[in-house]
Amino acid sequence: MKTQYDVGDCGLLSSDAAGGASTPGHVEDERTLSTRDAFAQGLEPRVYLVIGPVGAGKSTFALGLAKTHRAVRLTLDDWMTTLFAKDRPGSDVTSWYIERADRAVDQIWKVAAAILEVGIDVVLEIGLIRRDDRERFYRRVDAASIALTVFVLDADRATRRRRVEERNDARGATFSMHVPPAIFELASDLWEAPDDAEREARDMRFIRV
């Protein structure tokens, strides 16, 4: 099941009066109950998975999504930076990263499962830029019988490149690690957008930034 949103047209991201942060608007009227209210009514907790190419605005969106749903946000970049940044080698970074990212995602899922067990929604921003990686994640979610909504963010490469450069310089609230130009291009090349089969199989919302 797929739904297309355009941030510029539908106001999905709105300015938070207190802090000026971008937050999701009320695009899911049936799901704007607080987590505590939903749990009290016997509604199952939900995983909100945020995916997209580097620089598409996933972190900003995920922050707002977590606030809207009173959910716990877990991000791969935060875990990788905290656990492994000081150990990053000078060469063969790709294989080094992939092995550690896989371990981090396994642990993030364990934490997410514990949070879901007590009735609290979870927002996950854990990479999954390849379809095969997402299929493995979907099988894990399905095996646990957990409700899942996927948000797919995207923007043209030039816009994303500019945003990453600005984030590298500003090091604001969503900054977790410096992304060199070569890594940006590599990650952009590796991104695989959901195909028709994936779109139809999942509760998937598309957001064009």
Rosetta constraint file for C-alpha pairs under 8 A:
AtomPair CA 1 CA 199 HARMONIC 6.15 0.50
AtomPair CA 1 CA 200 HARMONIC 4.69 0.50
AtomPair CA 1 CA 201 HARMONIC 6.36 0.50
AtomPair CA 1 CA 202 HARMONIC 5.54 0.50
AtomPair CA 1 CA 203 HARMONIC 4.97 0.50
AtomPair CA 1 CA 204 HARMONIC 5.98 0.50
AtomPair CA 2 CA 199 HARMONIC 5.93 0.50
AtomPair CA 2 CA 200 HARMONIC 6.50 0.50
AtomPair CA 2 CA 202 HARMONIC 7.47 0.50
AtomPair CA 2 CA 203 HARMONIC 6.22 0.50
AtomPair CA 2 CA 204 HARMONIC 4.79 0.50
AtomPair CA 2 CA 205 HARMONIC 5.63 0.50
AtomPair CA 2 CA 206 HARMONIC 7.27 0.50
AtomPair CA 3 CA 204 HARMONIC 6.39 0.50
AtomPair CA 3 CA 205 HARMONIC 4.67 0.50
AtomPair CA 3 CA 206 HARMONIC 5.92 0.50
AtomPair CA 4 CA 205 HARMONIC 5.90 0.50
AtomPair CA 4 CA 206 HARMONIC 4.58 0.50
AtomPair CA 4 CA 207 HARMONIC 6.25 0.50
AtomPair CA 5 CA 9 HARMONIC 7.89 0.50
AtomPair CA 5 CA 10 HARMONIC 6.74 0.50
AtomPair CA 5 CA 12 HARMONIC 7.59 0.50
AtomPair CA 5 CA 205 HARMONIC 7.15 0.50
AtomPair CA 5 CA 206 HARMONIC 5.65 0.50
AtomPair CA 5 CA 207 HARMONIC 4.80 0.50
AtomPair CA 5 CA 208 HARMONIC 6.57 0.50
AtomPair CA 6 CA 10 HARMONIC 5.93 0.50
AtomPair CA 6 CA 11 HARMONIC 7.88 0.50
AtomPair CA 6 CA 12 HARMONIC 7.53 0.50
AtomPair CA 6 CA 206 HARMONIC 7.92 0.50
AtomPair CA 6 CA 207 HARMONIC 5.43 0.50
AtomPair CA 6 CA 208 HARMONIC 4.89 0.50
AtomPair CA 6 CA 209 HARMONIC 6.73 0.50
AtomPair CA 7 CA 11 HARMONIC 5.49 0.50
AtomPair CA 7 CA 12 HARMONIC 5.18 0.50
AtomPair CA 7 CA 13 HARMONIC 6.22 0.50
AtomPair CA 7 CA 207 HARMONIC 6.37 0.50
AtomPair CA 7 CA 208 HARMONIC 6.02 0.50
AtomPair CA 7 CA 209 HARMONIC 5.59 0.50
AtomPair CA 8 CA 12 HARMONIC 7.81 0.50
AtomPair CA 8 CA 209 HARMONIC 7.17 0.50
AtomPair CA 11 CA 25 HARMONIC 6.45 0.50
AtomPair CA 12 CA 23 HARMONIC 7.62 0.50
AtomPair CA 12 CA 24 HARMONIC 5.01 0.50
AtomPair CA 12 CA 25 HARMONIC 4.56 0.50
AtomPair CA 12 CA 26 HARMONIC 7.23 0.50
AtomPair CA 12 CA 27 HARMONIC 6.77 0.50
AtomPair CA 13 CA 22 HARMONIC 5.43 0.50
AtomPair CA 13 CA 23 HARMONIC 4.99 0.50
AtomPair CA 13 CA 24 HARMONIC 4.54 0.50
AtomPair CA 13 CA 25 HARMONIC 5.68 0.50
AtomPair CA 13 CA 61 HARMONIC 7.57 0.50
AtomPair CA 14 CA 22 HARMONIC 5.39 0.50
AtomPair CA 14 CA 23 HARMONIC 5.33 0.50
AtomPair CA 14 CA 24 HARMONIC 6.26 0.50
AtomPair CA 14 CA 25 HARMONIC 6.02 0.50
AtomPair CA 15 CA 20 HARMONIC 5.28 0.50
AtomPair CA 15 CA 21 HARMONIC 5.70 0.50
AtomPair CA 15 CA 22 HARMONIC 5.01 0.50
AtomPair CA 15 CA 23 HARMONIC 6.46 0.50
AtomPair CA 16 CA 20 HARMONIC 4.75 0.50
AtomPair CA 16 CA 21 HARMONIC 5.28 0.50
AtomPair CA 16 CA 22 HARMONIC 6.30 0.50
AtomPair CA 16 CA 23 HARMONIC 6.65 0.50
AtomPair CA 21 CA 60 HARMONIC 7.79 0.50
AtomPair CA 21 CA 64 HARMONIC 7.64 0.50
AtomPair CA 22 CA 60 HARMONIC 6.48 0.50
AtomPair CA 22 CA 61 HARMONIC 6.93 0.50
AtomPair CA 22 CA 64 HARMONIC 6.23 0.50
AtomPair CA 23 CA 60 HARMONIC 7.56 0.50
AtomPair CA 23 CA 61 HARMONIC 6.32 0.50
AtomPair CA 23 CA 63 HARMONIC 7.12 0.50
AtomPair CA 23 CA 64 HARMONIC 3.76 0.50
AtomPair CA 23 CA 65 HARMONIC 6.47 0.50
AtomPair CA 23 CA 67 HARMONIC 7.64 0.50
AtomPair CA 23 CA 68 HARMONIC 7.49 0.50
AtomPair CA 24 CA 61 HARMONIC 6.75 0.50
AtomPair CA 24 CA 64 HARMONIC 5.49 0.50
AtomPair CA 24 CA 65 HARMONIC 5.75 0.50
AtomPair CA 24 CA 68 HARMONIC 6.98 0.50
AtomPair CA 26 CA 32 HARMONIC 7.17 0.50
AtomPair CA 28 CA 32 HARMONIC 6.49 0.50
AtomPair CA 32 CA 68 HARMONIC 7.28 0.50
AtomPair CA 32 CA 69 HARMONIC 6.63 0.50
AtomPair CA 33 CA 37 HARMONIC 6.13 0.50
AtomPair CA 33 CA 38 HARMONIC 5.99 0.50
AtomPair CA 33 CA 69 HARMONIC 7.37 0.50
AtomPair CA 34 CA 38 HARMONIC 6.13 0.50
AtomPair CA 34 CA 69 HARMONIC 5.99 0.50
AtomPair CA 34 CA 70 HARMONIC 6.35 0.50
AtomPair CA 35 CA 39 HARMONIC 6.07 0.50
AtomPair CA 35 CA 45 HARMONIC 7.62 0.50
AtomPair CA 35 CA 69 HARMONIC 6.37 0.50
AtomPair CA 35 CA 70 HARMONIC 6.00 0.50
AtomPair CA 35 CA 71 HARMONIC 7.26 0.50
AtomPair CA 35 CA 119 HARMONIC 7.32 0.50
AtomPair CA 35 CA 120 HARMONIC 5.93 0.50
AtomPair CA 35 CA 121 HARMONIC 6.66 0.50
AtomPair CA 36 CA 40 HARMONIC 6.10 0.50
AtomPair CA 36 CA 119 HARMONIC 7.71 0.50
AtomPair CA 36 CA 120 HARMONIC 7.58 0.50
AtomPair CA 37 CA 41 HARMONIC 6.29 0.50
AtomPair CA 38 CA 42 HARMONIC 6.37 0.50
AtomPair CA 38 CA 43 HARMONIC 5.13 0.50
AtomPair CA 38 CA 44 HARMONIC 7.52 0.50
AtomPair CA 38 CA 45 HARMONIC 7.92 0.50
AtomPair CA 39 CA 43 HARMONIC 5.39 0.50
AtomPair CA 39 CA 44 HARMONIC 6.76 0.50
AtomPair CA 39 CA 45 HARMONIC 7.24 0.50
AtomPair CA 39 CA 119 HARMONIC 5.76 0.50
AtomPair CA 39 CA 120 HARMONIC 7.79 0.50
AtomPair CA 44 CA 119 HARMONIC 6.96 0.50
AtomPair CA 44 CA 146 HARMONIC 7.83 0.50
AtomPair CA 44 CA 147 HARMONIC 7.15 0.50
AtomPair CA 45 CA 116 HARMONIC 5.87 0.50
AtomPair CA 45 CA 119 HARMONIC 5.23 0.50
AtomPair CA 45 CA 120 HARMONIC 5.69 0.50
AtomPair CA 45 CA 121 HARMONIC 5.01 0.50
AtomPair CA 45 CA 122 HARMONIC 7.97 0.50
AtomPair CA 45 CA 146 HARMONIC 7.48 0.50
AtomPair CA 45 CA 147 HARMONIC 6.89 0.50
AtomPair CA 46 CA 116 HARMONIC 7.36 0.50
AtomPair CA 46 CA 120 HARMONIC 7.72 0.50
AtomPair CA 46 CA 121 HARMONIC 4.98 0.50
AtomPair CA 46 CA 122 HARMONIC 6.51 0.50
AtomPair CA 46 CA 146 HARMONIC 6.52 0.50
AtomPair CA 46 CA 147 HARMONIC 4.80 0.50
AtomPair CA 46 CA 148 HARMONIC 5.65 0.50
AtomPair CA 46 CA 149 HARMONIC 7.43 0.50
AtomPair CA 47 CA 121 HARMONIC 5.98 0.50
AtomPair CA 47 CA 122 HARMONIC 4.97 0.50
AtomPair CA 47 CA 123 HARMONIC 5.96 0.50
AtomPair CA 47 CA 124 HARMONIC 7.15 0.50
AtomPair CA 47 CA 146 HARMONIC 7.22 0.50
AtomPair CA 47 CA 147 HARMONIC 6.18 0.50
AtomPair CA 47 CA 148 HARMONIC 4.82 0.50
AtomPair CA 47 CA 149 HARMONIC 6.34 0.50
AtomPair CA 48 CA 121 HARMONIC 7.68 0.50
AtomPair CA 48 CA 122 HARMONIC 6.14 0.50
AtomPair CA 48 CA 123 HARMONIC 4.66 0.50
AtomPair CA 48 CA 124 HARMONIC 6.14 0.50
AtomPair CA 48 CA 148 HARMONIC 6.00 0.50
AtomPair CA 48 CA 149 HARMONIC 4.99 0.50
AtomPair CA 48 CA 150 HARMONIC 5.84 0.50
AtomPair CA 48 CA 151 HARMONIC 7.25 0.50
AtomPair CA 49 CA 123 HARMONIC 5.95 0.50
AtomPair CA 49 CA 124 HARMONIC 4.89 0.50
AtomPair CA 49 CA 125 HARMONIC 6.28 0.50
AtomPair CA 49 CA 148 HARMONIC 7.29 0.50
AtomPair CA 49 CA 149 HARMONIC 6.26 0.50
AtomPair CA 49 CA 150 HARMONIC 4.72 0.50
AtomPair CA 49 CA 151 HARMONIC 6.12 0.50
AtomPair CA 50 CA 58 HARMONIC 6.40 0.50
AtomPair CA 50 CA 62 HARMONIC 6.70 0.50
AtomPair CA 50 CA 123 HARMONIC 7.33 0.50
AtomPair CA 50 CA 124 HARMONIC 6.16 0.50
AtomPair CA 50 CA 125 HARMONIC 5.25 0.50
AtomPair CA 50 CA 126 HARMONIC 7.83 0.50
AtomPair CA 50 CA 150 HARMONIC 5.99 0.50
AtomPair CA 50 CA 151 HARMONIC 4.86 0.50
AtomPair CA 50 CA 152 HARMONIC 6.14 0.50
AtomPair CA 50 CA 153 HARMONIC 7.46 0.50
AtomPair CA 51 CA 58 HARMONIC 6.84 0.50
AtomPair CA 51 CA 125 HARMONIC 6.65 0.50
AtomPair CA 51 CA 126 HARMONIC 7.73 0.50
AtomPair CA 51 CA 127 HARMONIC 6.54 0.50
AtomPair CA 51 CA 128 HARMONIC 6.87 0.50
AtomPair CA 51 CA 129 HARMONIC 6.98 0.50
AtomPair CA 51 CA 150 HARMONIC 7.41 0.50
AtomPair CA 51 CA 151 HARMONIC 6.28 0.50
AtomPair CA 51 CA 152 HARMONIC 5.09 0.50
AtomPair CA 51 CA 153 HARMONIC 6.32 0.50
AtomPair CA 52 CA 56 HARMONIC 6.35 0.50
AtomPair CA 52 CA 58 HARMONIC 6.96 0.50
AtomPair CA 52 CA 127 HARMONIC 7.90 0.50
AtomPair CA 52 CA 129 HARMONIC 6.64 0.50
AtomPair CA 52 CA 152 HARMONIC 5.51 0.50
AtomPair CA 52 CA 153 HARMONIC 4.96 0.50
AtomPair CA 52 CA 154 HARMONIC 5.75 0.50
AtomPair CA 52 CA 191 HARMONIC 7.39 0.50
AtomPair CA 52 CA 193 HARMONIC 7.46 0.50
AtomPair CA 53 CA 129 HARMONIC 6.84 0.50
AtomPair CA 53 CA 153 HARMONIC 7.58 0.50
AtomPair CA 53 CA 154 HARMONIC 6.49 0.50
AtomPair CA 53 CA 187 HARMONIC 7.22 0.50
AtomPair CA 53 CA 188 HARMONIC 5.86 0.50
AtomPair CA 53 CA 191 HARMONIC 5.66 0.50
AtomPair CA 54 CA 160 HARMONIC 6.94 0.50
AtomPair CA 54 CA 164 HARMONIC 7.84 0.50
AtomPair CA 54 CA 184 HARMONIC 6.78 0.50
AtomPair CA 54 CA 187 HARMONIC 6.61 0.50
AtomPair CA 54 CA 188 HARMONIC 6.33 0.50
AtomPair CA 55 CA 159 HARMONIC 7.98 0.50
AtomPair CA 55 CA 160 HARMONIC 4.44 0.50
AtomPair CA 55 CA 161 HARMONIC 6.62 0.50
AtomPair CA 55 CA 163 HARMONIC 5.93 0.50
AtomPair CA 55 CA 164 HARMONIC 5.44 0.50
AtomPair CA 56 CA 153 HARMONIC 5.89 0.50
AtomPair CA 56 CA 154 HARMONIC 5.10 0.50
AtomPair CA 56 CA 155 HARMONIC 5.60 0.50
AtomPair CA 56 CA 160 HARMONIC 5.73 0.50
AtomPair CA 56 CA 209 HARMONIC 6.94 0.50
AtomPair CA 57 CA 61 HARMONIC 6.20 0.50
AtomPair CA 57 CA 153 HARMONIC 7.04 0.50
AtomPair CA 57 CA 154 HARMONIC 7.92 0.50
AtomPair CA 57 CA 209 HARMONIC 7.47 0.50
AtomPair CA 58 CA 62 HARMONIC 5.86 0.50
AtomPair CA 58 CA 125 HARMONIC 7.37 0.50
AtomPair CA 58 CA 153 HARMONIC 6.56 0.50
AtomPair CA 59 CA 63 HARMONIC 6.13 0.50
AtomPair CA 59 CA 125 HARMONIC 7.36 0.50
AtomPair CA 59 CA 174 HARMONIC 5.95 0.50
AtomPair CA 60 CA 64 HARMONIC 6.54 0.50
AtomPair CA 60 CA 174 HARMONIC 6.52 0.50
AtomPair CA 61 CA 65 HARMONIC 6.08 0.50
AtomPair CA 62 CA 66 HARMONIC 6.07 0.50
AtomPair CA 62 CA 73 HARMONIC 7.14 0.50
AtomPair CA 62 CA 123 HARMONIC 6.63 0.50
AtomPair CA 62 CA 124 HARMONIC 7.80 0.50
AtomPair CA 62 CA 125 HARMONIC 7.21 0.50
AtomPair CA 63 CA 67 HARMONIC 6.38 0.50
AtomPair CA 63 CA 73 HARMONIC 7.08 0.50
AtomPair CA 64 CA 68 HARMONIC 6.14 0.50
AtomPair CA 65 CA 69 HARMONIC 6.24 0.50
AtomPair CA 65 CA 71 HARMONIC 7.79 0.50
AtomPair CA 65 CA 123 HARMONIC 7.33 0.50
AtomPair CA 66 CA 70 HARMONIC 5.50 0.50
AtomPair CA 66 CA 71 HARMONIC 4.56 0.50
AtomPair CA 66 CA 72 HARMONIC 6.13 0.50
AtomPair CA 66 CA 73 HARMONIC 5.94 0.50
AtomPair CA 66 CA 122 HARMONIC 7.49 0.50
AtomPair CA 66 CA 123 HARMONIC 6.05 0.50
AtomPair CA 67 CA 71 HARMONIC 6.57 0.50
AtomPair CA 69 CA 121 HARMONIC 7.15 0.50
AtomPair CA 70 CA 120 HARMONIC 7.87 0.50
AtomPair CA 70 CA 121 HARMONIC 7.24 0.50
AtomPair CA 71 CA 120 HARMONIC 6.19 0.50
AtomPair CA 71 CA 121 HARMONIC 4.64 0.50
AtomPair CA 71 CA 122 HARMONIC 5.06 0.50
AtomPair CA 71 CA 123 HARMONIC 6.34 0.50
AtomPair CA 72 CA 115 HARMONIC 7.90 0.50
AtomPair CA 72 CA 120 HARMONIC 7.42 0.50
AtomPair CA 72 CA 121 HARMONIC 6.47 0.50
AtomPair CA 72 CA 122 HARMONIC 4.83 0.50
AtomPair CA 72 CA 123 HARMONIC 5.96 0.50
AtomPair CA 73 CA 122 HARMONIC 5.90 0.50
AtomPair CA 73 CA 123 HARMONIC 4.52 0.50
AtomPair CA 73 CA 124 HARMONIC 5.95 0.50
AtomPair CA 73 CA 125 HARMONIC 7.65 0.50
AtomPair CA 74 CA 108 HARMONIC 7.06 0.50
AtomPair CA 74 CA 112 HARMONIC 7.82 0.50
AtomPair CA 74 CA 122 HARMONIC 7.43 0.50
AtomPair CA 74 CA 123 HARMONIC 6.23 0.50
AtomPair CA 74 CA 124 HARMONIC 5.13 0.50
AtomPair CA 74 CA 125 HARMONIC 6.29 0.50
AtomPair CA 74 CA 126 HARMONIC 7.65 0.50
AtomPair CA 75 CA 79 HARMONIC 6.77 0.50
AtomPair CA 75 CA 124 HARMONIC 6.00 0.50
AtomPair CA 75 CA 125 HARMONIC 4.62 0.50
AtomPair CA 75 CA 126 HARMONIC 5.46 0.50
AtomPair CA 76 CA 80 HARMONIC 6.08 0.50
AtomPair CA 76 CA 101 HARMONIC 7.34 0.50
AtomPair CA 76 CA 104 HARMONIC 6.99 0.50
AtomPair CA 76 CA 105 HARMONIC 6.83 0.50
AtomPair CA 76 CA 108 HARMONIC 7.84 0.50
AtomPair CA 76 CA 125 HARMONIC 6.28 0.50
AtomPair CA 76 CA 126 HARMONIC 4.57 0.50
AtomPair CA 76 CA 127 HARMONIC 6.81 0.50
AtomPair CA 77 CA 81 HARMONIC 5.98 0.50
AtomPair CA 77 CA 126 HARMONIC 7.50 0.50
AtomPair CA 77 CA 176 HARMONIC 6.20 0.50
AtomPair CA 77 CA 177 HARMONIC 7.31 0.50
AtomPair CA 78 CA 82 HARMONIC 6.13 0.50
AtomPair CA 78 CA 176 HARMONIC 6.01 0.50
AtomPair CA 79 CA 83 HARMONIC 5.89 0.50
AtomPair CA 79 CA 84 HARMONIC 7.98 0.50
AtomPair CA 79 CA 104 HARMONIC 6.78 0.50
AtomPair CA 80 CA 84 HARMONIC 5.38 0.50
AtomPair CA 80 CA 85 HARMONIC 6.50 0.50
AtomPair CA 80 CA 100 HARMONIC 7.63 0.50
AtomPair CA 80 CA 101 HARMONIC 6.90 0.50
AtomPair CA 80 CA 104 HARMONIC 7.15 0.50
AtomPair CA 81 CA 85 HARMONIC 4.71 0.50
AtomPair CA 81 CA 176 HARMONIC 6.72 0.50
AtomPair CA 81 CA 177 HARMONIC 6.68 0.50
AtomPair CA 84 CA 88 HARMONIC 6.53 0.50
AtomPair CA 84 CA 100 HARMONIC 7.91 0.50
AtomPair CA 88 CA 93 HARMONIC 7.19 0.50
AtomPair CA 88 CA 96 HARMONIC 7.77 0.50
AtomPair CA 89 CA 93 HARMONIC 6.27 0.50
AtomPair CA 89 CA 96 HARMONIC 7.78 0.50
AtomPair CA 92 CA 96 HARMONIC 6.54 0.50
AtomPair CA 93 CA 97 HARMONIC 5.91 0.50
AtomPair CA 94 CA 98 HARMONIC 6.16 0.50
AtomPair CA 95 CA 99 HARMONIC 6.31 0.50
AtomPair CA 96 CA 100 HARMONIC 6.57 0.50
AtomPair CA 97 CA 101 HARMONIC 5.85 0.50
AtomPair CA 98 CA 102 HARMONIC 6.14 0.50
AtomPair CA 99 CA 103 HARMONIC 6.59 0.50
AtomPair CA 100 CA 104 HARMONIC 6.10 0.50
AtomPair CA 101 CA 105 HARMONIC 6.06 0.50
AtomPair CA 102 CA 106 HARMONIC 6.32 0.50
AtomPair CA 103 CA 107 HARMONIC 6.44 0.50
AtomPair CA 104 CA 108 HARMONIC 6.04 0.50
AtomPair CA 105 CA 109 HARMONIC 6.07 0.50
AtomPair CA 105 CA 126 HARMONIC 6.75 0.50
AtomPair CA 106 CA 110 HARMONIC 6.52 0.50
AtomPair CA 107 CA 111 HARMONIC 6.41 0.50
AtomPair CA 108 CA 112 HARMONIC 6.04 0.50
AtomPair CA 109 CA 113 HARMONIC 5.97 0.50
AtomPair CA 110 CA 114 HARMONIC 6.39 0.50
AtomPair CA 111 CA 115 HARMONIC 6.36 0.50
AtomPair CA 112 CA 116 HARMONIC 6.13 0.50
AtomPair CA 112 CA 122 HARMONIC 6.46 0.50
AtomPair CA 113 CA 117 HARMONIC 6.04 0.50
AtomPair CA 114 CA 118 HARMONIC 6.92 0.50
AtomPair CA 115 CA 119 HARMONIC 6.90 0.50
AtomPair CA 115 CA 120 HARMONIC 5.77 0.50
AtomPair CA 115 CA 121 HARMONIC 7.39 0.50
AtomPair CA 115 CA 122 HARMONIC 7.30 0.50
AtomPair CA 116 CA 120 HARMONIC 5.09 0.50
AtomPair CA 116 CA 121 HARMONIC 6.01 0.50
AtomPair CA 116 CA 122 HARMONIC 6.93 0.50
AtomPair CA 128 CA 133 HARMONIC 5.40 0.50
AtomPair CA 128 CA 134 HARMONIC 5.40 0.50
AtomPair CA 129 CA 133 HARMONIC 7.27 0.50
AtomPair CA 129 CA 134 HARMONIC 7.48 0.50
AtomPair CA 129 CA 190 HARMONIC 6.92 0.50
AtomPair CA 129 CA 191 HARMONIC 4.89 0.50
AtomPair CA 129 CA 192 HARMONIC 5.94 0.50
AtomPair CA 129 CA 193 HARMONIC 7.70 0.50
AtomPair CA 130 CA 134 HARMONIC 6.49 0.50
AtomPair CA 130 CA 190 HARMONIC 6.94 0.50
AtomPair CA 130 CA 191 HARMONIC 6.01 0.50
AtomPair CA 130 CA 192 HARMONIC 5.23 0.50
AtomPair CA 130 CA 193 HARMONIC 7.90 0.50
AtomPair CA 131 CA 135 HARMONIC 6.12 0.50
AtomPair CA 131 CA 192 HARMONIC 6.21 0.50
AtomPair CA 131 CA 193 HARMONIC 7.62 0.50
AtomPair CA 131 CA 194 HARMONIC 6.89 0.50
AtomPair CA 132 CA 136 HARMONIC 6.39 0.50
AtomPair CA 133 CA 137 HARMONIC 6.39 0.50
AtomPair CA 134 CA 138 HARMONIC 6.05 0.50
AtomPair CA 135 CA 139 HARMONIC 6.22 0.50
AtomPair CA 136 CA 140 HARMONIC 6.40 0.50
AtomPair CA 137 CA 141 HARMONIC 6.31 0.50
AtomPair CA 138 CA 142 HARMONIC 6.00 0.50
AtomPair CA 139 CA 143 HARMONIC 5.98 0.50
AtomPair CA 140 CA 144 HARMONIC 6.48 0.50
AtomPair CA 141 CA 145 HARMONIC 6.25 0.50
AtomPair CA 141 CA 146 HARMONIC 5.59 0.50
AtomPair CA 141 CA 147 HARMONIC 7.77 0.50
AtomPair CA 141 CA 148 HARMONIC 7.59 0.50
AtomPair CA 142 CA 146 HARMONIC 6.26 0.50
AtomPair CA 148 CA 202 HARMONIC 7.86 0.50
AtomPair CA 148 CA 203 HARMONIC 6.94 0.50
AtomPair CA 149 CA 202 HARMONIC 7.32 0.50
AtomPair CA 149 CA 203 HARMONIC 5.09 0.50
AtomPair CA 149 CA 204 HARMONIC 5.98 0.50
AtomPair CA 149 CA 205 HARMONIC 7.68 0.50
AtomPair CA 150 CA 202 HARMONIC 7.38 0.50
AtomPair CA 150 CA 203 HARMONIC 6.19 0.50
AtomPair CA 150 CA 204 HARMONIC 4.67 0.50
AtomPair CA 150 CA 205 HARMONIC 6.16 0.50
AtomPair CA 151 CA 204 HARMONIC 5.88 0.50
AtomPair CA 151 CA 205 HARMONIC 4.81 0.50
AtomPair CA 151 CA 206 HARMONIC 5.97 0.50
AtomPair CA 151 CA 207 HARMONIC 7.16 0.50
AtomPair CA 152 CA 204 HARMONIC 7.23 0.50
AtomPair CA 152 CA 205 HARMONIC 6.11 0.50
AtomPair CA 152 CA 206 HARMONIC 4.83 0.50
AtomPair CA 152 CA 207 HARMONIC 5.95 0.50
AtomPair CA 153 CA 206 HARMONIC 6.23 0.50
AtomPair CA 153 CA 207 HARMONIC 4.87 0.50
AtomPair CA 153 CA 208 HARMONIC 5.96 0.50
AtomPair CA 153 CA 209 HARMONIC 6.83 0.50
AtomPair CA 154 CA 207 HARMONIC 6.58 0.50
AtomPair CA 154 CA 208 HARMONIC 5.31 0.50
AtomPair CA 154 CA 209 HARMONIC 6.08 0.50
AtomPair CA 155 CA 159 HARMONIC 6.48 0.50
AtomPair CA 155 CA 160 HARMONIC 6.33 0.50
AtomPair CA 155 CA 208 HARMONIC 6.05 0.50
AtomPair CA 155 CA 209 HARMONIC 5.44 0.50
AtomPair CA 156 CA 160 HARMONIC 6.35 0.50
AtomPair CA 157 CA 161 HARMONIC 5.94 0.50
AtomPair CA 157 CA 188 HARMONIC 7.72 0.50
AtomPair CA 158 CA 162 HARMONIC 6.25 0.50
AtomPair CA 159 CA 163 HARMONIC 6.22 0.50
AtomPair CA 160 CA 164 HARMONIC 6.17 0.50
AtomPair CA 161 CA 165 HARMONIC 6.26 0.50
AtomPair CA 161 CA 184 HARMONIC 7.32 0.50
AtomPair CA 162 CA 166 HARMONIC 6.19 0.50
AtomPair CA 163 CA 167 HARMONIC 6.05 0.50
AtomPair CA 164 CA 168 HARMONIC 6.06 0.50
AtomPair CA 164 CA 179 HARMONIC 7.11 0.50
AtomPair CA 165 CA 169 HARMONIC 6.42 0.50
AtomPair CA 166 CA 170 HARMONIC 5.97 0.50
AtomPair CA 167 CA 171 HARMONIC 5.46 0.50
AtomPair CA 167 CA 172 HARMONIC 6.78 0.50
AtomPair CA 167 CA 175 HARMONIC 6.46 0.50
AtomPair CA 168 CA 175 HARMONIC 7.38 0.50
AtomPair CA 168 CA 177 HARMONIC 7.83 0.50
AtomPair CA 168 CA 178 HARMONIC 5.54 0.50
AtomPair CA 168 CA 179 HARMONIC 6.85 0.50
AtomPair CA 171 CA 175 HARMONIC 5.05 0.50
AtomPair CA 171 CA 176 HARMONIC 7.83 0.50
AtomPair CA 179 CA 183 HARMONIC 6.19 0.50
AtomPair CA 179 CA 184 HARMONIC 6.27 0.50
AtomPair CA 180 CA 184 HARMONIC 6.28 0.50
AtomPair CA 181 CA 185 HARMONIC 6.27 0.50
AtomPair CA 182 CA 186 HARMONIC 6.16 0.50
AtomPair CA 183 CA 187 HARMONIC 5.96 0.50
AtomPair CA 184 CA 188 HARMONIC 6.03 0.50
AtomPair CA 185 CA 189 HARMONIC 6.15 0.50
AtomPair CA 186 CA 190 HARMONIC 6.29 0.50
AtomPair CA 187 CA 191 HARMONIC 6.34 0.50
AtomPair CA 194 CA 198 HARMONIC 5.63 0.50
AtomPair CA 194 CA 199 HARMONIC 6.11 0.50
AtomPair CA 195 CA 199 HARMONIC 6.18 0.50
AtomPair CA 196 CA 200 HARMONIC 6.14 0.50
AtomPair CA 197 CA 201 HARMONIC 6.16 0.50
AtomPair CA 198 CA 202 HARMONIC 6.41 0.50
AtomPair CA 199 CA 203 HARMONIC 7.64 0.50
AtomPair CA 199 CA 204 HARMONIC 6.23 0.50
